[in-house]
Amino acid sequence: MALLLGAPEVESCAVMADIVNAMEQGLREEAAGHTEIPPRLNIKTPEGFFRMMGAVLGQSDLLGYKVFHGSIRSGVRYTIAIHRIRGGELLALMDGAYLTAVRTGATTGVATRWMADPSADTVAVIGSGLEAQENLAGVCAVRPIRRVRVFSPRKERREAFANRLSQQLGISIQSFDSPEPCIAGAPIVVVATNTGASQGIAFRGAWMSPGVHVNSVGSTMAAQREVDPDTFHNAAHVVIDTRHAQDESGDFLEAIRQDKYPFGRAVELSEVVAGRSVGRSAAGQITLFKSVGTALQDIVGAFAIYNEASRRGVGRDVGDFPSLRQF
Amino acid sequence: MALLLGAPEVESCAVMADIVNAMEQGLREEAAGHTEIPPRLNIKTPEGFFRMMGAVLGQSDLLGYKVFHGSIRSGVRYTIAIHRIRGGELLALMDGAYLTAVRTGATTGVATRWMADPSADTVAVIGSGLEAQENLAGVCAVRPIRRVRVFSPRKERREAFANRLSQQLGISIQSFDSPEPCIAGAPIVVVATNTGASQGIAFRGAWMSPGVHVNSVGSTMAAQREVDPDTFHNAAHVVIDTRHAQDESGDFLEAIRQDKYPFGRAVELSEVVAGRSVGRSAAGQITLFKSVGTALQDIVGAFAIYNEASRRGVGRDVGDFPSLRQF
């Protein structure tokens, strides 16, 4: 039995706190050397892009992949599948649009848990899309957040975000019409902008105050920018989710190019959760988590959603698809 | 509307003659520079392998991927998906086990059409599995075959093959208990052995007679062997389906290592069907088609099967899965 989960089913079965915990466990498995996460395949199409990424989690007996294609202009479709390694059977095939934001948010949650001021109760969000929403949710899962501030360029978008999320999260959310007052004094910042639509730099290192932890989740392609090189330069600790950030993160590439931060000094989030590296070593430090996204995150997120869907009886059973071919 | 096609539906909708023609058209599209076919992603698992391959056919407005994983010992599961590029919608998601053999057979059909003696009416087959069956079918689609000979090591397997295929194809099939008498005098040879099970070399260049055209479809990983280096050395023309054969074909790697054939002299099948290279230039020549398999072949084969399934009303409609995410 394998489950086919469409967009509404995936969204209804995503429980952020569970996914944050599953993600931390998956990152420990990565740190223990039980995973294979090769660089993703990037293919050009006449309209945009086509990307394939896969990962194997040996200890969890899981393998899976995400495939997505389209363009920022016309939209993107995401498919995620997870299989058992032993026996190989499909567990679930699911819509990956919402899941991509959720797993990014859950990973930001893990990073925030290990890097931000433990008593932080305020978060500033730059951006008002699905990624902004889910990354805020990831932060709220790990810190006692009581105040949220949001900025994004279009007034109707940021106010809709404030109204919607304040109801969902039960927290007061204040909307700002420029980024600096929005982030001023916030101990945690989420930068989740639609870099594909090329608004360009949305956050500057000059705005960072002592003790702030910044999560930046946009700029996941080499040509994109979201935070400036000073954001890296000012950080006492820079944590990344994958060493492929060296090729995939436009923000990091620019920081390296301008000699603002040597890539080798950044550490992986898996190393931090395994206790082999540190994400913050003093209260007044500035810290940065730069997310690119990995197939491990997709698979861990998909497995958590599959478990919830199985528990609730959600999804369509597609039987033993695909079949086992014996030789 | 997108179709989910399980193993029985895929098999029932595979019409070899149609797929051979579609494959030739797809190869022309490749030769015209309208395709993107990157090297596949090979990932290790604790049990075996996990491979992902994708391709884009710009002119046909198609993109797609194949994912498969498992091991020769415990079996392999194959999933294939095809999408439109414009709009990105899923056309079909299908079981890829049978399709992998069919598309390999169809490609062998195209190679045989362009490389074998036009009047050849006899084919010798080394191997008795699904690949042997479908590659024989591919040859029968392009030449007026009246006699088939088969050898494989296990008597019960080769006799079952002869009985089953002689009924299906309506042709006399003779079973041999050693390979040399089986291939003696046959103008077309198909070598389709289960190299993964490590029987090793199944065909030798020393056995080639003037005018013979050999199709070798096993040995699709660097560590595998099916035909010896003399098979390459004796050929006036060696045609491959992908330049990645240089990394993926164990047979070709060994021929290069032993200085029996320089890789640069091999030409691609797409170049042959486009009329820019030649697969045979004289009647008495020995020719070799070495197949590795490409995602283009998977996508072309899957699209032909999808068209047939749509025409017949076969398959389950899974709606607009996955959804379009707008930014």
Interface residues (C-beta under 8 A of the other chain):
Chain A: L4 G6 A7 E36 P38 L41 I43 K44 T45 P46 E47 F50 M52 G54 A55 V56 G58 L63 Y65 V67 H69 G70 I72 S74 G75 V76 R77 Y78 T79 A81 H83 I85 R86 G87 G88 E89 L90 L93 D95 G96 A97 G129 L130 N194 G196 A197 R316 V318 G319 F321 P322 S323 L324 R325 Q326 F327
Chain B: L4 G6 A7 E36 P38 L41 I43 K44 T45 P46 E47 F50 M52 G54 A55 V56 G58 L63 Y65 V67 H69 G70 I72 S74 G75 V76 R77 Y78 T79 A81 H83 I85 R86 G87 G88 E89 L90 L93 D95 G96 A97 G129 L130 N194 G196 A197 R316 V318 G319 F321 P322 S323 L324 R325 Q326 F327
